[in-house]
Amino acid sequence: MRAIGAASAALLGAAALALTAPPAAAVDPFVVSPSTVNPGGRVVLSAPGCSGTAMASSGVFDTVTIPAGGSTMATVDWDARRGAVYTVSFTCAGGSPGSAQLTIASARTSSTAVPTVTRTTTVTAAPSGVRGGLGGSVGTWNAGELAAGGALVAAATAGTVYVVRRRTASRRH
């Protein structure tokens, strides 16, 4: 009976583990980000499908070298035709070619493309100590919860007083 229980527990554990594993996501072998850019904008090129370095070229920017496992930036020519779709050709060091599409924005957009890293300033409040044991009561005051809590405290106090008085009365005799 124990062997069957252990086997079923192991089987259930394996099934739960298999169901929680993330599915294997397909990786694009060649990436142009963003895929739509203004003339003069910048794009980030990467080739996660290549094991070594890669070369990327297009009619709207110079040929660039992409390091293994990394990415590089290219600037789109200012005379790129708006609304046009250009092919970006990739060649891995091993020789496997590939391509991706780059669209030139038909109208001027507010961003020139590449997501930039911005530094933000975080303002923190002065430390006020640990708020341990408050149980979610900070910030919200619910009259019903306060009344129920007060009633529980009163009942506990009354019960304690009753037990203590009863003990002292029984010791007198």
Contacts in CASP RR format, 6 or more apart in sequence:
PFRMAT RR
TARGET T0000
AUTHOR 0000-0000-0000
METHOD contacts of the structure
MODEL  1
MRAIGAASAALLGAAALALTAPPAAAVDPFVVSPSTVNPGGRVVLSAPGC
SGTAMASSGVFDTVTIPAGGSTMATVDWDARRGAVYTVSFTCAGGSPGSA
QLTIASARTSSTAVPTVTRTTTVTAAPSGVRGGLGGSVGTWNAGELAAGG
ALVAAATAGTVYVVRRRTASRRH
27 48 0 8 1.000
27 49 0 8 1.000
28 48 0 8 1.000
28 100 0 8 1.000
29 47 0 8 1.000
29 48 0 8 1.000
29 49 0 8 1.000
29 50 0 8 1.000
29 90 0 8 1.000
29 98 0 8 1.000
30 46 0 8 1.000
30 47 0 8 1.000
30 49 0 8 1.000
30 54 0 8 1.000
30 56 0 8 1.000
30 88 0 8 1.000
30 90 0 8 1.000
30 98 0 8 1.000
30 99 0 8 1.000
30 100 0 8 1.000
31 44 0 8 1.000
31 45 0 8 1.000
31 46 0 8 1.000
31 47 0 8 1.000
31 48 0 8 1.000
31 71 0 8 1.000
31 100 0 8 1.000
32 43 0 8 1.000
32 44 0 8 1.000
32 45 0 8 1.000
32 88 0 8 1.000
32 100 0 8 1.000
32 101 0 8 1.000
32 102 0 8 1.000
33 43 0 8 1.000
33 44 0 8 1.000
33 46 0 8 1.000
33 114 0 8 1.000
33 115 0 8 1.000
34 43 0 8 1.000
34 113 0 8 1.000
34 114 0 8 1.000
34 115 0 8 1.000
35 100 0 8 1.000
35 101 0 8 1.000
35 102 0 8 1.000
35 103 0 8 1.000
36 102 0 8 1.000
36 103 0 8 1.000
36 104 0 8 1.000
36 105 0 8 1.000
36 109 0 8 1.000
37 43 0 8 1.000
37 76 0 8 1.000
37 102 0 8 1.000
37 103 0 8 1.000
37 104 0 8 1.000
37 105 0 8 1.000
37 112 0 8 1.000
37 113 0 8 1.000
38 76 0 8 1.000
38 104 0 8 1.000
38 105 0 8 1.000
38 108 0 8 1.000
38 109 0 8 1.000
38 112 0 8 1.000
38 113 0 8 1.000
39 76 0 8 1.000
39 77 0 8 1.000
39 78 0 8 1.000
39 79 0 8 1.000
39 80 0 8 1.000
39 82 0 8 1.000
39 104 0 8 1.000
40 75 0 8 1.000
40 76 0 8 1.000
40 77 0 8 1.000
40 78 0 8 1.000
40 80 0 8 1.000
40 112 0 8 1.000
41 75 0 8 1.000
41 76 0 8 1.000
41 112 0 8 1.000
41 113 0 8 1.000
41 114 0 8 1.000
42 73 0 8 1.000
42 74 0 8 1.000
42 75 0 8 1.000
42 76 0 8 1.000
42 112 0 8 1.000
42 113 0 8 1.000
42 114 0 8 1.000
43 61 0 8 1.000
43 73 0 8 1.000
43 74 0 8 1.000
43 76 0 8 1.000
43 102 0 8 1.000
43 113 0 8 1.000
43 114 0 8 1.000
44 71 0 8 1.000
44 72 0 8 1.000
44 73 0 8 1.000
44 114 0 8 1.000
45 56 0 8 1.000
45 64 0 8 1.000
45 66 0 8 1.000
45 71 0 8 1.000
45 72 0 8 1.000
45 73 0 8 1.000
45 74 0 8 1.000
45 88 0 8 1.000
45 90 0 8 1.000
46 66 0 8 1.000
46 69 0 8 1.000
46 70 0 8 1.000
46 71 0 8 1.000
46 72 0 8 1.000
47 54 0 8 1.000
47 56 0 8 1.000
47 66 0 8 1.000
47 69 0 8 1.000
47 90 0 8 1.000
47 92 0 8 1.000
48 69 0 8 1.000
49 92 0 8 1.000
50 66 0 8 1.000
50 68 0 8 1.000
50 69 0 8 1.000
50 90 0 8 1.000
50 92 0 8 1.000
50 93 0 8 1.000
50 94 0 8 1.000
50 96 0 8 1.000
51 68 0 8 1.000
51 92 0 8 1.000
51 93 0 8 1.000
51 94 0 8 1.000
52 68 0 8 1.000
52 69 0 8 1.000
52 92 0 8 1.000
52 93 0 8 1.000
52 94 0 8 1.000
53 65 0 8 1.000
53 66 0 8 1.000
53 67 0 8 1.000
53 68 0 8 1.000
53 92 0 8 1.000
53 93 0 8 1.000
54 65 0 8 1.000
54 66 0 8 1.000
54 90 0 8 1.000
54 91 0 8 1.000
54 92 0 8 1.000
54 93 0 8 1.000
55 63 0 8 1.000
55 64 0 8 1.000
55 65 0 8 1.000
55 66 0 8 1.000
55 90 0 8 1.000
55 91 0 8 1.000
56 63 0 8 1.000
56 64 0 8 1.000
56 66 0 8 1.000
56 72 0 8 1.000
56 74 0 8 1.000
56 88 0 8 1.000
56 89 0 8 1.000
56 90 0 8 1.000
57 63 0 8 1.000
57 64 0 8 1.000
57 88 0 8 1.000
57 89 0 8 1.000
58 74 0 8 1.000
58 86 0 8 1.000
58 87 0 8 1.000
58 88 0 8 1.000
58 89 0 8 1.000
58 102 0 8 1.000
59 77 0 8 1.000
59 86 0 8 1.000
60 76 0 8 1.000
60 77 0 8 1.000
60 80 0 8 1.000
60 86 0 8 1.000
60 102 0 8 1.000
60 104 0 8 1.000
61 74 0 8 1.000
61 75 0 8 1.000
61 76 0 8 1.000
61 77 0 8 1.000
62 74 0 8 1.000
64 72 0 8 1.000
64 73 0 8 1.000
64 74 0 8 1.000
65 72 0 8 1.000
66 72 0 8 1.000
66 90 0 8 1.000
68 93 0 8 1.000
73 114 0 8 1.000
76 102 0 8 1.000
76 104 0 8 1.000
80 86 0 8 1.000
80 104 0 8 1.000
81 104 0 8 1.000
82 104 0 8 1.000
82 105 0 8 1.000
82 106 0 8 1.000
82 107 0 8 1.000
83 103 0 8 1.000
83 104 0 8 1.000
83 105 0 8 1.000
83 106 0 8 1.000
84 103 0 8 1.000
84 104 0 8 1.000
85 101 0 8 1.000
85 102 0 8 1.000
85 103 0 8 1.000
85 104 0 8 1.000
86 101 0 8 1.000
86 102 0 8 1.000
86 103 0 8 1.000
86 104 0 8 1.000
87 99 0 8 1.000
87 100 0 8 1.000
87 101 0 8 1.000
87 102 0 8 1.000
88 99 0 8 1.000
88 100 0 8 1.000
88 101 0 8 1.000
88 102 0 8 1.000
89 97 0 8 1.000
89 98 0 8 1.000
89 99 0 8 1.000
90 97 0 8 1.000
90 98 0 8 1.000
90 99 0 8 1.000
90 100 0 8 1.000
91 97 0 8 1.000
91 98 0 8 1.000
131 138 0 8 1.000
137 145 0 8 1.000
END
